[in-house]
């Protein structure tokens, strides 16, 4: 019975996580839709991903951030996938970072693409701005926001020296950092950011009573799912939309809305 529940019901039982973050900055509120770990694959269909996209868009976000793992292994339906993701960029400015499954040496060893070209094509066709070790300053609801994205830790492509801009005159904008793996926080600690958005953990995917999340793929097991305070900053780790193995237990897939006030 538990196996049937974990394989048939919970993986598609979407939850909506909501958090409010006080920034101590003047201006209107900004609603950020944070989605991660779509994991398009044999066990996560495009219709399931579209369900999450539609759920997120119903929250009327001002800004959309995607933090990697668009696929699990090689995936071929570029047109069908991009048609779904284009709904995000058509509704609000949408930015992304890459995850460990999105191509490269680690991904190739696990049945994925040998490089990130396919995922980059997916994002480009979907009109989603990829922030790969670079930053961009934008204005949302008359408030300046700095977006920074870094490469994936497993791919050894976290390059904060390239991602973060040099010193600027005056006060820096509120900085939202896209980094797939929350373990990168220690490498990124010396740099100026306020809120880091991560995925990768799937919230543990299998969460057992009295034990926790034994399969969460992070070194720092304190940071698996939710909103955390860390060194006077915030880290948000979403449980993600998809999964691997086709299972979730006590850890529903999540669409996350963060409200900056």
C-alpha positions in Angstrom: 0.0 0.0 0.0 2.8 2.5 0.9 4.6 1.7 -2.3 1.5 2.4 -4.3 0.9 5.7 -2.5 4.5 6.8 -3.0 4.5 5.9 -6.6 1.0 6.7 -7.8 -0.4 9.5 -5.7 2.1 11.7 -4.0 4.5 12.4 -7.0 1.7 14.4 -8.7 0.0 15.8 -5.5 1.2 19.4 -5.8 1.6 21.6 -2.8 2.0 25.4 -2.8 4.6 26.8 -0.4 4.3 30.4 0.6 6.9 32.6 2.4 7.1 36.3 3.1 10.5 37.9 3.4 11.0 41.3 4.8 13.8 43.1 3.0 14.0 46.4 4.8 13.9 48.1 1.4 11.3 50.6 0.3 8.9 49.9 -2.5 6.1 47.7 -3.6 6.0 44.0 -2.8 7.5 41.5 -5.4 6.1 38.0 -5.8 8.7 35.5 -6.9 7.6 32.2 -8.3 10.4 29.7 -7.6 10.2 26.4 -9.5 12.9 23.7 -9.7 13.7 20.1 -10.6 11.1 19.5 -13.3 13.0 16.3 -14.2 11.2 15.6 -17.4 11.6 11.8 -17.8 9.9 8.5 -18.0 8.3 9.1 -14.6 7.6 12.9 -14.9 5.5 13.7 -17.8 5.2 17.0 -19.6 1.6 17.2 -18.5 2.7 17.0 -14.9 5.2 19.8 -15.5 2.4 21.8 -17.2 0.2 21.3 -14.2 2.9 22.9 -12.0 3.4 25.7 -14.4 -0.3 26.5 -14.5 -0.5 26.3 -10.7 2.4 28.7 -10.4 0.9 31.2 -12.9 -2.3 31.3 -11.0 -0.3 32.9 -8.2 0.3 36.0 -10.4 4.0 36.3 -9.9 6.0 39.4 -10.8 9.2 37.4 -11.3 9.9 33.7 -12.1 13.1 31.9 -11.1 13.9 28.3 -12.2 16.8 26.6 -10.4 17.8 23.7 -12.6 17.4 20.0 -13.4 15.0 20.4 -16.3 15.6 16.8 -17.3 16.8 13.6 -15.6 18.5 11.9 -18.5 18.4 12.6 -22.3 15.1 14.0 -23.3 14.0 14.7 -26.9 10.7 16.6 -27.0 12.2 20.1 -27.3 9.1 21.6 -28.9 6.6 20.2 -26.5 8.7 21.1 -23.5 9.4 24.6 -24.7 5.7 25.2 -25.4 5.0 24.6 -21.7 7.9 26.7 -20.4 7.1 29.6 -22.7 3.9 30.1 -20.7 6.2 31.2 -17.8 8.2 33.7 -19.8 5.0 35.0 -21.4 3.6 35.9 -18.0 6.6 37.5 -16.2 10.4 37.9 -16.6 11.8 34.4 -16.2 15.4 33.5 -15.3 17.1 30.2 -14.8 20.2 28.4 -13.6 21.4 24.9 -14.5 21.4 21.8 -12.4 23.6 18.7 -12.3 21.3 16.7 -14.6 21.2 19.4 -17.3 24.3 18.3 -19.2 28.0 17.9 -18.7 30.5 15.2 -17.4 28.5 14.2 -14.4 25.2 14.1 -16.3 26.8 12.0 -19.1 28.0 9.4 -16.5 24.3 9.1 -15.4 22.7 8.7 -18.8 22.3 12.4 -19.6 23.5 14.8 -22.2 27.3 15.2 -22.5 27.0 19.0 -22.6 24.4 21.7 -21.7 23.6 22.5 -25.3 20.2 20.8 -25.3 19.1 22.5 -22.1 20.4 25.8 -23.3 18.3 25.4 -26.5 15.3 24.6 -24.4 15.6 27.8 -22.4 16.4 29.9 -25.5 13.3 28.5 -27.3 11.2 29.2 -24.2 12.5 32.8 -24.0 14.0 32.2 -20.6 17.1 34.0 -19.6 19.9 31.7 -18.5 22.2 33.2 -15.8 25.2 31.0 -16.0 27.9 32.7 -13.9 26.6 36.1 -14.7 24.3 38.8 -13.3 21.6 41.1 -14.5 20.0 44.2 -12.9 16.3 44.6 -13.5 13.4 46.7 -12.1 10.3 44.9 -10.9 7.4 47.0 -9.6 9.7 50.1 -9.5 12.2 48.3 -7.3 15.7 47.5 -8.5 16.6 43.8 -8.2 20.0 42.2 -9.0 19.8 38.6 -10.2 22.9 36.4 -10.1 23.1 32.8 -11.4 26.0 30.4 -10.9 26.8 27.1 -12.6 26.3 23.7 -11.0 28.5 22.4 -8.2 28.7 18.8 -9.6 29.9 20.2 -12.9 32.6 22.2 -11.1 31.1 25.3 -12.8 30.4 27.5 -9.8 32.3 30.7 -10.7 31.3 33.5 -8.4 34.1 35.7 -9.5 32.5 35.8 -13.0 28.9 35.8 -11.7 29.0 38.7 -9.3 29.6 42.3 -10.6 32.4 44.4 -9.3 31.9 47.1 -6.6 29.3 49.7 -7.6 28.8 53.2 -6.3 26.0 53.7 -3.9 23.9 51.0 -2.3 23.6 47.7 -4.2 20.1 46.4 -5.3 18.5 43.6 -3.4 20.3 40.5 -4.7 18.5 37.2 -5.6 21.0 34.4 -6.3 20.1 31.3 -8.3 22.1 28.3 -7.4 20.9 24.8 -7.9 22.7 23.1 -5.0 22.4 24.6 -1.5 25.8 23.3 -0.6 27.3 26.1 -2.7 26.4 28.6 0.1 29.8 28.2 1.7 31.7 29.0 -1.6 29.3 32.0 -2.2 29.5 33.4 1.4 32.1 36.1 0.7 29.9 37.6 -2.1 27.1 40.1 -1.8 23.7 38.4 -2.0 20.5 38.6 0.1 18.4 35.6 -1.0 19.6 32.4 -2.5 17.1 30.2 -4.4 18.0 26.4 -4.6 16.5 23.1 -5.6 18.4 19.8 -6.0 17.3 18.1 -2.7 13.7 17.4 -3.8 13.0 18.1 -0.1 14.6 14.7 0.5 12.0 13.0 -1.7 11.6 10.1 0.7 11.0 11.4 4.3 10.7 8.8 6.9 9.1 9.2 10.4 11.7 9.5 13.2 14.5 9.2 10.5 14.1 12.2 8.3 15.4 12.4 4.7 18.2 9.8 4.4 18.6 10.2 0.6 18.9 14.0 0.5 21.9 14.6 -1.8 23.6 17.4 0.2 26.5 17.4 2.6 24.9 19.9 4.9 21.8 18.1 6.1 20.5 21.1 7.9 19.4 22.7 4.6 17.0 20.4 2.8 13.6 22.2 2.3 12.1 25.5 3.2 13.2 29.0 4.1 16.3 29.4 6.3 18.2 32.3 7.9 22.0 31.9 7.4 24.6 34.6 8.1 22.0 37.4 8.0 20.7 36.2 4.6 17.9 33.9 3.5 18.1 30.6 1.7 15.1 29.1 0.1 15.1 25.4 -1.0 12.0 24.3 -2.8 11.0 20.6 -2.8 10.8 20.7 -6.6 8.2 19.6 -9.1 9.5 16.3 -10.4 11.5 13.4 -9.0 13.7 10.5 -9.8 12.8 6.8 -9.4 9.1 7.8 -9.7 8.6 8.0 -5.9 7.8 10.5 -3.2 6.9 9.8 0.3 5.9 12.4 3.0 7.4 15.0 0.7 4.9 16.4 -1.9 6.1 18.2 -5.0 6.1 21.9 -4.6 5.4 25.2 -6.3 6.9 28.0 -4.2 5.9 31.7 -3.9 8.1 34.1 -2.1 6.8 37.6 -1.4 9.5 40.3 -0.9 8.1 43.1 1.2 
